[in-house]
Amino acid sequence: MVKIQIDLSEEEDRIVEVYKLTKRLKTKQEAIKSMIQYFEVSIKPKNVQEKEYFK
């Protein structure tokens, strides 16, 4: 498990709050967890060549 602390602007906080209410979630944490499931992540090495990274 990873814990992340996020400083949200007022606008971002309102977006999370509206999402929480529309999805009938109990906490903003649940709302953010639900929201991030819509994104796909790709991790690529930045300072290491791919051959060395995937050894």
Secondary structure, 3 states (H helix, E strand, C coil): CCCCCCCCCHHHHHHHHHHHHHCCCCCHHHHHHHHHCCCCCCCCCCCCCHHHHCC
